[in-house]
Amino acid sequence: MSNKVRDGLVLFSIAFFLYNINLRPIATGDSVPAALIPIALLTKGNMAMDEFNQHYIDYYQRRDGYRQETPKPYFFVATKYGYLSPYPIATGLILTPFYAVPVYVYNQMHPTTAQWVFFAVVAEKISASAITAASVALFYLLCLKVGASRAMSLLLAAAYAFTTEAWVISSQALWQHGPGVFFILSSCLIALDHKEYPSVRKAVLIGLLCAVAVAIRPTNIIFCISLLLWTVAMRASYWLWCAIPVAAIASALGAYNIAIFGNVRGGYTMPFNADFLEGFSGILFSPGRGLLIYFPLALFGLAGYYRGLRERHAAAGFFTVLMISALLQIILFSKWPTWWGGYCYGPRYLTEIQPMLLLAAIPLFRQRQNDLLARAVFIVFFVWSFSIQAVGAFLYPAGDWNGSPINVDNALSRVWDWKDNPVARDITAFLKKQ
């Protein structure tokens, strides 16, 4: 076994263990359909969620004391085929083969709908943590591929695993972010290898991985288009092989959306009508959701990219793809109507750009001389971000910051409250219980 493979397996094992050491999922309604789709497909042969929709309605009634107007589960939508997921279904479809044996065994016990929901919650946490842990191993291999030393690659992989939203978001529930990042990192690794040793198989695989990443989370299209254009620019003769899987998956996805929702975009669409400056400042600098507050290591991406361009790093073109994609994602979500990400912890919408920024930091550490200060600051930022993510993993949502005293969705000024923010609220709530 090579050192790279051994290191990757160790990183996977450590990440998987630490992602699960909190012994709980950090659940969200957004991930419910992805967790239930494999169960529905394997037990009924379709993705209709009618019985699960009724389960959640009954749950809300019990919770709220049977009020006259019962809130409806926002994560299901009524269609002519029954209640279905309004979100992309790719994650659920991809996981279905992996669920086959446990679902078959559990189905022999004739579980109730409530018991299937409990099964889904447990399976969701295991699946999410396994996918994210695997992406940590991929990230390590990617660092080596672009010239980082083994020691630096291990440090950056640890930073990706435990100082980014990979810990509190991707590994805790089946948000779109975790599987999306996994396929993005996979496409990067193959694209870099294709640049050195081109082949038809790699070109097809790059197109396939990018298309799946977009099918999982449509906003990944920004990165995937950038990577595909860079790949074609490097190896133009293979463009058709990249395009074939993209066209095939895009056609299948479009046909599904038209059949179910009556339009090619599907049921998960939003207008870009937020105030840009409000969103831009909020997702970068606010104590409630700011990228640079929760993940100040992002600054190393900018510095590393600058050094890489100045010193003509061998992967400068690839780093340019990463930085352009990161910038466009920031611009996109600054205009997103719910730029704060709803009920979550940290800058959830910028989960995908965090590993990109860490990769772009690599040129900053290629030389040993004159970078002692940079390494010291890196460690300080690492400890800061690790601590913030640990609070989220073990305490969130102890203080219910998102919901009280006013729902953050209805009081966006709260994301700028430096005294009462998600991190401080959860710590305070925990200490009061001791």
Contacts in CASP RR format, 6 or more apart in sequence:
PFRMAT RR
TARGET T0000
AUTHOR 0000-0000-0000
METHOD contacts of the structure
MODEL  1
MSNKVRDGLVLFSIAFFLYNINLRPIATGDSVPAALIPIALLTKGNMAMD
EFNQHYIDYYQRRDGYRQETPKPYFFVATKYGYLSPYPIATGLILTPFYA
VPVYVYNQMHPTTAQWVFFAVVAEKISASAITAASVALFYLLCLKVGASR
AMSLLLAAAYAFTTEAWVISSQALWQHGPGVFFILSSCLIALDHKEYPSV
RKAVLIGLLCAVAVAIRPTNIIFCISLLLWTVAMRASYWLWCAIPVAAIA
SALGAYNIAIFGNVRGGYTMPFNADFLEGFSGILFSPGRGLLIYFPLALF
GLAGYYRGLRERHAAAGFFTVLMISALLQIILFSKWPTWWGGYCYGPRYL
TEIQPMLLLAAIPLFRQRQNDLLARAVFIVFFVWSFSIQAVGAFLYPAGD
WNGSPINVDNALSRVWDWKDNPVARDITAFLKKQ
3 150 0 8 1.000
4 140 0 8 1.000
4 141 0 8 1.000
4 144 0 8 1.000
7 140 0 8 1.000
7 150 0 8 1.000
7 153 0 8 1.000
7 154 0 8 1.000
8 136 0 8 1.000
8 137 0 8 1.000
8 140 0 8 1.000
8 141 0 8 1.000
9 137 0 8 1.000
11 133 0 8 1.000
11 136 0 8 1.000
11 137 0 8 1.000
11 140 0 8 1.000
11 154 0 8 1.000
11 157 0 8 1.000
11 158 0 8 1.000
11 161 0 8 1.000
12 133 0 8 1.000
12 134 0 8 1.000
12 136 0 8 1.000
12 137 0 8 1.000
13 133 0 8 1.000
14 161 0 8 1.000
15 129 0 8 1.000
15 132 0 8 1.000
15 133 0 8 1.000
15 136 0 8 1.000
15 161 0 8 1.000
15 162 0 8 1.000
15 171 0 8 1.000
16 129 0 8 1.000
16 130 0 8 1.000
16 133 0 8 1.000
18 161 0 8 1.000
18 162 0 8 1.000
18 167 0 8 1.000
19 129 0 8 1.000
19 132 0 8 1.000
19 133 0 8 1.000
19 167 0 8 1.000
19 171 0 8 1.000
19 172 0 8 1.000
19 393 0 8 1.000
20 125 0 8 1.000
20 126 0 8 1.000
20 129 0 8 1.000
22 393 0 8 1.000
22 394 0 8 1.000
24 125 0 8 1.000
25 121 0 8 1.000
25 122 0 8 1.000
25 124 0 8 1.000
25 125 0 8 1.000
25 128 0 8 1.000
25 172 0 8 1.000
25 173 0 8 1.000
26 168 0 8 1.000
26 169 0 8 1.000
26 172 0 8 1.000
26 173 0 8 1.000
26 345 0 8 1.000
26 392 0 8 1.000
26 393 0 8 1.000
26 396 0 8 1.000
26 397 0 8 1.000
27 121 0 8 1.000
27 124 0 8 1.000
27 172 0 8 1.000
27 173 0 8 1.000
28 173 0 8 1.000
28 175 0 8 1.000
28 343 0 8 1.000
28 344 0 8 1.000
29 73 0 8 1.000
29 74 0 8 1.000
29 75 0 8 1.000
30 75 0 8 1.000
30 87 0 8 1.000
30 175 0 8 1.000
30 176 0 8 1.000
31 124 0 8 1.000
31 128 0 8 1.000
31 173 0 8 1.000
31 174 0 8 1.000
31 175 0 8 1.000
32 52 0 8 1.000
32 56 0 8 1.000
32 73 0 8 1.000
32 75 0 8 1.000
32 120 0 8 1.000
33 49 0 8 1.000
33 75 0 8 1.000
33 76 0 8 1.000
33 84 0 8 1.000
33 85 0 8 1.000
33 86 0 8 1.000
33 87 0 8 1.000
33 89 0 8 1.000
33 92 0 8 1.000
34 85 0 8 1.000
34 87 0 8 1.000
34 89 0 8 1.000
34 91 0 8 1.000
34 92 0 8 1.000
34 95 0 8 1.000
34 124 0 8 1.000
34 174 0 8 1.000
34 176 0 8 1.000
35 120 0 8 1.000
35 121 0 8 1.000
35 123 0 8 1.000
35 124 0 8 1.000
35 127 0 8 1.000
35 173 0 8 1.000
35 174 0 8 1.000
36 49 0 8 1.000
36 52 0 8 1.000
36 116 0 8 1.000
36 117 0 8 1.000
36 120 0 8 1.000
37 47 0 8 1.000
37 85 0 8 1.000
37 89 0 8 1.000
37 91 0 8 1.000
37 92 0 8 1.000
37 93 0 8 1.000
37 95 0 8 1.000
37 96 0 8 1.000
38 92 0 8 1.000
38 95 0 8 1.000
38 96 0 8 1.000
38 98 0 8 1.000
38 99 0 8 1.000
38 103 0 8 1.000
38 123 0 8 1.000
39 99 0 8 1.000
39 103 0 8 1.000
39 116 0 8 1.000
39 119 0 8 1.000
39 120 0 8 1.000
40 46 0 8 1.000
40 47 0 8 1.000
40 48 0 8 1.000
40 49 0 8 1.000
40 52 0 8 1.000
41 47 0 8 1.000
41 93 0 8 1.000
41 96 0 8 1.000
42 96 0 8 1.000
42 99 0 8 1.000
42 100 0 8 1.000
42 103 0 8 1.000
42 104 0 8 1.000
42 107 0 8 1.000
43 103 0 8 1.000
43 107 0 8 1.000
43 116 0 8 1.000
46 81 0 8 1.000
47 84 0 8 1.000
47 85 0 8 1.000
47 89 0 8 1.000
48 81 0 8 1.000
48 82 0 8 1.000
48 83 0 8 1.000
48 84 0 8 1.000
49 76 0 8 1.000
49 82 0 8 1.000
49 83 0 8 1.000
49 84 0 8 1.000
49 85 0 8 1.000
50 82 0 8 1.000
50 83 0 8 1.000
51 113 0 8 1.000
52 76 0 8 1.000
52 83 0 8 1.000
52 113 0 8 1.000
52 116 0 8 1.000
52 117 0 8 1.000
53 73 0 8 1.000
53 76 0 8 1.000
53 83 0 8 1.000
54 113 0 8 1.000
55 113 0 8 1.000
55 114 0 8 1.000
55 117 0 8 1.000
56 73 0 8 1.000
56 76 0 8 1.000
57 70 0 8 1.000
57 72 0 8 1.000
57 73 0 8 1.000
60 70 0 8 1.000
60 71 0 8 1.000
60 73 0 8 1.000
61 67 0 8 1.000
61 70 0 8 1.000
64 70 0 8 1.000
64 71 0 8 1.000
75 85 0 8 1.000
75 86 0 8 1.000
75 87 0 8 1.000
76 83 0 8 1.000
76 84 0 8 1.000
76 85 0 8 1.000
76 86 0 8 1.000
77 83 0 8 1.000
77 84 0 8 1.000
77 85 0 8 1.000
77 86 0 8 1.000
77 267 0 8 1.000
79 260 0 8 1.000
79 261 0 8 1.000
81 260 0 8 1.000
84 260 0 8 1.000
86 266 0 8 1.000
86 267 0 8 1.000
86 268 0 8 1.000
87 176 0 8 1.000
87 267 0 8 1.000
87 268 0 8 1.000
88 176 0 8 1.000
88 215 0 8 1.000
88 216 0 8 1.000
88 217 0 8 1.000
88 218 0 8 1.000
88 268 0 8 1.000
89 256 0 8 1.000
90 179 0 8 1.000
90 212 0 8 1.000
90 215 0 8 1.000
90 216 0 8 1.000
91 174 0 8 1.000
91 176 0 8 1.000
91 179 0 8 1.000
91 216 0 8 1.000
92 174 0 8 1.000
94 179 0 8 1.000
94 212 0 8 1.000
94 216 0 8 1.000
95 127 0 8 1.000
95 174 0 8 1.000
98 127 0 8 1.000
99 123 0 8 1.000
102 123 0 8 1.000
103 119 0 8 1.000
106 119 0 8 1.000
111 119 0 8 1.000
124 173 0 8 1.000
124 174 0 8 1.000
125 172 0 8 1.000
125 173 0 8 1.000
127 174 0 8 1.000
128 170 0 8 1.000
128 171 0 8 1.000
128 172 0 8 1.000
128 173 0 8 1.000
128 174 0 8 1.000
128 175 0 8 1.000
128 178 0 8 1.000
129 171 0 8 1.000
129 172 0 8 1.000
131 170 0 8 1.000
131 171 0 8 1.000
131 178 0 8 1.000
131 179 0 8 1.000
131 182 0 8 1.000
132 161 0 8 1.000
132 166 0 8 1.000
132 170 0 8 1.000
132 171 0 8 1.000
132 178 0 8 1.000
132 181 0 8 1.000
132 182 0 8 1.000
133 161 0 8 1.000
133 171 0 8 1.000
134 182 0 8 1.000
135 160 0 8 1.000
135 166 0 8 1.000
135 170 0 8 1.000
135 178 0 8 1.000
135 181 0 8 1.000
135 182 0 8 1.000
135 185 0 8 1.000
135 355 0 8 1.000
136 157 0 8 1.000
136 160 0 8 1.000
136 161 0 8 1.000
136 166 0 8 1.000
137 157 0 8 1.000
138 182 0 8 1.000
138 185 0 8 1.000
138 186 0 8 1.000
138 189 0 8 1.000
139 156 0 8 1.000
139 157 0 8 1.000
139 160 0 8 1.000
139 185 0 8 1.000
139 355 0 8 1.000
139 358 0 8 1.000
139 359 0 8 1.000
140 153 0 8 1.000
140 154 0 8 1.000
140 156 0 8 1.000
140 157 0 8 1.000
141 189 0 8 1.000
142 185 0 8 1.000
142 188 0 8 1.000
142 189 0 8 1.000
142 192 0 8 1.000
142 359 0 8 1.000
143 152 0 8 1.000
143 153 0 8 1.000
143 156 0 8 1.000
143 157 0 8 1.000
143 359 0 8 1.000
143 362 0 8 1.000
144 150 0 8 1.000
144 153 0 8 1.000
145 189 0 8 1.000
145 192 0 8 1.000
145 193 0 8 1.000
146 192 0 8 1.000
146 314 0 8 1.000
146 315 0 8 1.000
146 318 0 8 1.000
146 319 0 8 1.000
146 359 0 8 1.000
146 362 0 8 1.000
147 314 0 8 1.000
147 315 0 8 1.000
147 362 0 8 1.000
147 366 0 8 1.000
148 156 0 8 1.000
148 362 0 8 1.000
148 365 0 8 1.000
152 362 0 8 1.000
152 365 0 8 1.000
156 358 0 8 1.000
156 359 0 8 1.000
156 361 0 8 1.000
156 362 0 8 1.000
158 382 0 8 1.000
159 297 0 8 1.000
159 358 0 8 1.000
159 382 0 8 1.000
159 385 0 8 1.000
160 166 0 8 1.000
160 354 0 8 1.000
160 355 0 8 1.000
160 358 0 8 1.000
161 167 0 8 1.000
162 386 0 8 1.000
162 389 0 8 1.000
162 390 0 8 1.000
163 295 0 8 1.000
163 297 0 8 1.000
163 381 0 8 1.000
163 382 0 8 1.000
163 385 0 8 1.000
163 386 0 8 1.000
163 389 0 8 1.000
164 295 0 8 1.000
164 351 0 8 1.000
164 354 0 8 1.000
164 355 0 8 1.000
164 358 0 8 1.000
164 385 0 8 1.000
164 389 0 8 1.000
165 177 0 8 1.000
165 294 0 8 1.000
165 295 0 8 1.000
165 346 0 8 1.000
165 347 0 8 1.000
165 348 0 8 1.000
165 350 0 8 1.000
165 351 0 8 1.000
165 354 0 8 1.000
165 389 0 8 1.000
166 178 0 8 1.000
166 181 0 8 1.000
166 351 0 8 1.000
166 354 0 8 1.000
166 355 0 8 1.000
167 389 0 8 1.000
167 390 0 8 1.000
167 392 0 8 1.000
167 393 0 8 1.000
168 345 0 8 1.000
168 346 0 8 1.000
168 389 0 8 1.000
168 392 0 8 1.000
168 393 0 8 1.000
168 396 0 8 1.000
169 175 0 8 1.000
169 177 0 8 1.000
169 178 0 8 1.000
169 344 0 8 1.000
169 345 0 8 1.000
169 346 0 8 1.000
169 348 0 8 1.000
169 351 0 8 1.000
170 177 0 8 1.000
170 178 0 8 1.000
170 181 0 8 1.000
170 351 0 8 1.000
171 178 0 8 1.000
172 393 0 8 1.000
175 348 0 8 1.000
175 351 0 8 1.000
176 216 0 8 1.000
176 217 0 8 1.000
177 217 0 8 1.000
177 348 0 8 1.000
177 351 0 8 1.000
177 352 0 8 1.000
178 351 0 8 1.000
179 216 0 8 1.000
180 213 0 8 1.000
180 216 0 8 1.000
180 217 0 8 1.000
180 220 0 8 1.000
180 352 0 8 1.000
181 351 0 8 1.000
181 352 0 8 1.000
181 355 0 8 1.000
183 209 0 8 1.000
183 210 0 8 1.000
183 212 0 8 1.000
183 213 0 8 1.000
183 216 0 8 1.000
183 220 0 8 1.000
184 209 0 8 1.000
184 213 0 8 1.000
184 220 0 8 1.000
184 223 0 8 1.000
184 224 0 8 1.000
184 352 0 8 1.000
185 355 0 8 1.000
186 209 0 8 1.000
187 206 0 8 1.000
187 207 0 8 1.000
187 209 0 8 1.000
187 210 0 8 1.000
187 213 0 8 1.000
187 224 0 8 1.000
187 227 0 8 1.000
188 227 0 8 1.000
188 318 0 8 1.000
190 202 0 8 1.000
190 205 0 8 1.000
190 206 0 8 1.000
190 209 0 8 1.000
191 206 0 8 1.000
191 227 0 8 1.000
191 230 0 8 1.000
191 231 0 8 1.000
191 318 0 8 1.000
192 315 0 8 1.000
192 318 0 8 1.000
193 202 0 8 1.000
194 202 0 8 1.000
194 203 0 8 1.000
194 206 0 8 1.000
194 231 0 8 1.000
194 234 0 8 1.000
194 235 0 8 1.000
194 238 0 8 1.000
195 231 0 8 1.000
195 234 0 8 1.000
195 235 0 8 1.000
198 235 0 8 1.000
198 238 0 8 1.000
200 238 0 8 1.000
200 241 0 8 1.000
203 231 0 8 1.000
203 235 0 8 1.000
203 238 0 8 1.000
203 241 0 8 1.000
203 242 0 8 1.000
204 241 0 8 1.000
204 242 0 8 1.000
204 244 0 8 1.000
204 245 0 8 1.000
206 227 0 8 1.000
206 228 0 8 1.000
206 231 0 8 1.000
206 242 0 8 1.000
207 228 0 8 1.000
207 242 0 8 1.000
207 243 0 8 1.000
207 244 0 8 1.000
207 245 0 8 1.000
207 246 0 8 1.000
208 245 0 8 1.000
208 246 0 8 1.000
208 249 0 8 1.000
210 224 0 8 1.000
210 227 0 8 1.000
210 228 0 8 1.000
210 246 0 8 1.000
211 224 0 8 1.000
211 245 0 8 1.000
211 246 0 8 1.000
211 248 0 8 1.000
211 249 0 8 1.000
211 250 0 8 1.000
212 249 0 8 1.000
213 220 0 8 1.000
213 223 0 8 1.000
213 224 0 8 1.000
214 220 0 8 1.000
214 221 0 8 1.000
214 224 0 8 1.000
214 249 0 8 1.000
214 250 0 8 1.000
215 249 0 8 1.000
215 253 0 8 1.000
217 352 0 8 1.000
218 268 0 8 1.000
219 329 0 8 1.000
219 332 0 8 1.000
219 333 0 8 1.000
219 352 0 8 1.000
220 352 0 8 1.000
222 325 0 8 1.000
222 328 0 8 1.000
222 329 0 8 1.000
222 332 0 8 1.000
223 321 0 8 1.000
223 325 0 8 1.000
223 329 0 8 1.000
223 352 0 8 1.000
223 356 0 8 1.000
226 321 0 8 1.000
226 324 0 8 1.000
226 325 0 8 1.000
226 328 0 8 1.000
227 321 0 8 1.000
227 325 0 8 1.000
228 242 0 8 1.000
228 246 0 8 1.000
230 317 0 8 1.000
230 318 0 8 1.000
230 320 0 8 1.000
230 321 0 8 1.000
231 238 0 8 1.000
231 242 0 8 1.000
232 238 0 8 1.000
232 239 0 8 1.000
232 242 0 8 1.000
254 264 0 8 1.000
254 266 0 8 1.000
257 263 0 8 1.000
257 264 0 8 1.000
257 265 0 8 1.000
257 266 0 8 1.000
257 267 0 8 1.000
258 264 0 8 1.000
260 266 0 8 1.000
260 267 0 8 1.000
261 267 0 8 1.000
270 336 0 8 1.000
270 337 0 8 1.000
270 338 0 8 1.000
271 337 0 8 1.000
272 332 0 8 1.000
272 335 0 8 1.000
272 336 0 8 1.000
272 337 0 8 1.000
273 335 0 8 1.000
273 337 0 8 1.000
274 334 0 8 1.000
274 335 0 8 1.000
274 336 0 8 1.000
274 337 0 8 1.000
274 339 0 8 1.000
276 331 0 8 1.000
276 334 0 8 1.000
276 335 0 8 1.000
277 334 0 8 1.000
278 339 0 8 1.000
278 412 0 8 1.000
279 333 0 8 1.000
279 334 0 8 1.000
279 335 0 8 1.000
279 336 0 8 1.000
279 339 0 8 1.000
280 330 0 8 1.000
280 331 0 8 1.000
280 334 0 8 1.000
282 289 0 8 1.000
282 290 0 8 1.000
282 339 0 8 1.000
282 340 0 8 1.000
282 415 0 8 1.000
282 416 0 8 1.000
283 289 0 8 1.000
283 290 0 8 1.000
283 291 0 8 1.000
283 330 0 8 1.000
283 333 0 8 1.000
283 334 0 8 1.000
283 339 0 8 1.000
283 340 0 8 1.000
283 347 0 8 1.000
283 349 0 8 1.000
283 350 0 8 1.000
284 290 0 8 1.000
284 291 0 8 1.000
284 292 0 8 1.000
284 330 0 8 1.000
285 292 0 8 1.000
285 293 0 8 1.000
286 293 0 8 1.000
286 415 0 8 1.000
286 416 0 8 1.000
287 293 0 8 1.000
287 415 0 8 1.000
287 416 0 8 1.000
287 417 0 8 1.000
287 418 0 8 1.000
287 421 0 8 1.000
287 423 0 8 1.000
288 340 0 8 1.000
288 346 0 8 1.000
288 414 0 8 1.000
288 415 0 8 1.000
288 416 0 8 1.000
288 417 0 8 1.000
288 421 0 8 1.000
288 422 0 8 1.000
289 339 0 8 1.000
289 340 0 8 1.000
289 341 0 8 1.000
289 346 0 8 1.000
289 347 0 8 1.000
289 348 0 8 1.000
289 415 0 8 1.000
290 346 0 8 1.000
290 347 0 8 1.000
290 415 0 8 1.000
291 298 0 8 1.000
291 347 0 8 1.000
291 350 0 8 1.000
291 354 0 8 1.000
292 298 0 8 1.000
292 299 0 8 1.000
294 346 0 8 1.000
294 347 0 8 1.000
294 385 0 8 1.000
294 388 0 8 1.000
294 389 0 8 1.000
295 347 0 8 1.000
295 354 0 8 1.000
295 385 0 8 1.000
296 381 0 8 1.000
296 384 0 8 1.000
296 385 0 8 1.000
297 357 0 8 1.000
297 358 0 8 1.000
297 361 0 8 1.000
297 378 0 8 1.000
297 381 0 8 1.000
297 382 0 8 1.000
297 385 0 8 1.000
298 354 0 8 1.000
298 357 0 8 1.000
299 381 0 8 1.000
300 357 0 8 1.000
300 358 0 8 1.000
300 361 0 8 1.000
300 364 0 8 1.000
300 374 0 8 1.000
300 378 0 8 1.000
300 381 0 8 1.000
301 323 0 8 1.000
301 357 0 8 1.000
301 358 0 8 1.000
301 360 0 8 1.000
301 361 0 8 1.000
301 364 0 8 1.000
302 323 0 8 1.000
302 357 0 8 1.000
302 360 0 8 1.000
303 361 0 8 1.000
303 364 0 8 1.000
303 374 0 8 1.000
304 319 0 8 1.000
304 360 0 8 1.000
304 361 0 8 1.000
304 362 0 8 1.000
304 363 0 8 1.000
304 364 0 8 1.000
305 319 0 8 1.000
305 320 0 8 1.000
305 322 0 8 1.000
305 323 0 8 1.000
305 360 0 8 1.000
305 363 0 8 1.000
307 313 0 8 1.000
307 363 0 8 1.000
307 364 0 8 1.000
308 316 0 8 1.000
308 319 0 8 1.000
308 363 0 8 1.000
309 316 0 8 1.000
309 319 0 8 1.000
309 320 0 8 1.000
311 363 0 8 1.000
311 366 0 8 1.000
313 319 0 8 1.000
313 363 0 8 1.000
313 366 0 8 1.000
315 362 0 8 1.000
319 359 0 8 1.000
319 360 0 8 1.000
319 363 0 8 1.000
322 356 0 8 1.000
322 357 0 8 1.000
322 359 0 8 1.000
322 360 0 8 1.000
323 356 0 8 1.000
323 360 0 8 1.000
325 353 0 8 1.000
325 356 0 8 1.000
326 353 0 8 1.000
326 356 0 8 1.000
326 357 0 8 1.000
326 360 0 8 1.000
329 349 0 8 1.000
329 350 0 8 1.000
329 352 0 8 1.000
329 353 0 8 1.000
330 350 0 8 1.000
330 353 0 8 1.000
333 339 0 8 1.000
333 349 0 8 1.000
333 350 0 8 1.000
336 349 0 8 1.000
338 409 0 8 1.000
339 349 0 8 1.000
340 408 0 8 1.000
340 409 0 8 1.000
340 412 0 8 1.000
340 415 0 8 1.000
341 348 0 8 1.000
341 349 0 8 1.000
342 348 0 8 1.000
342 402 0 8 1.000
342 408 0 8 1.000
342 409 0 8 1.000
343 397 0 8 1.000
343 402 0 8 1.000
343 403 0 8 1.000
343 408 0 8 1.000
344 402 0 8 1.000
345 392 0 8 1.000
345 396 0 8 1.000
345 397 0 8 1.000
345 422 0 8 1.000
346 422 0 8 1.000
364 371 0 8 1.000
364 374 0 8 1.000
365 371 0 8 1.000
365 374 0 8 1.000
365 375 0 8 1.000
388 423 0 8 1.000
391 423 0 8 1.000
391 426 0 8 1.000
391 427 0 8 1.000
392 422 0 8 1.000
392 423 0 8 1.000
392 426 0 8 1.000
395 426 0 8 1.000
395 427 0 8 1.000
395 429 0 8 1.000
395 430 0 8 1.000
396 422 0 8 1.000
396 426 0 8 1.000
397 426 0 8 1.000
398 425 0 8 1.000
398 426 0 8 1.000
398 429 0 8 1.000
398 430 0 8 1.000
398 433 0 8 1.000
399 425 0 8 1.000
399 426 0 8 1.000
399 428 0 8 1.000
399 429 0 8 1.000
400 425 0 8 1.000
400 429 0 8 1.000
401 408 0 8 1.000
401 420 0 8 1.000
401 421 0 8 1.000
401 422 0 8 1.000
401 425 0 8 1.000
401 426 0 8 1.000
402 408 0 8 1.000
402 422 0 8 1.000
406 414 0 8 1.000
408 414 0 8 1.000
408 415 0 8 1.000
414 420 0 8 1.000
END
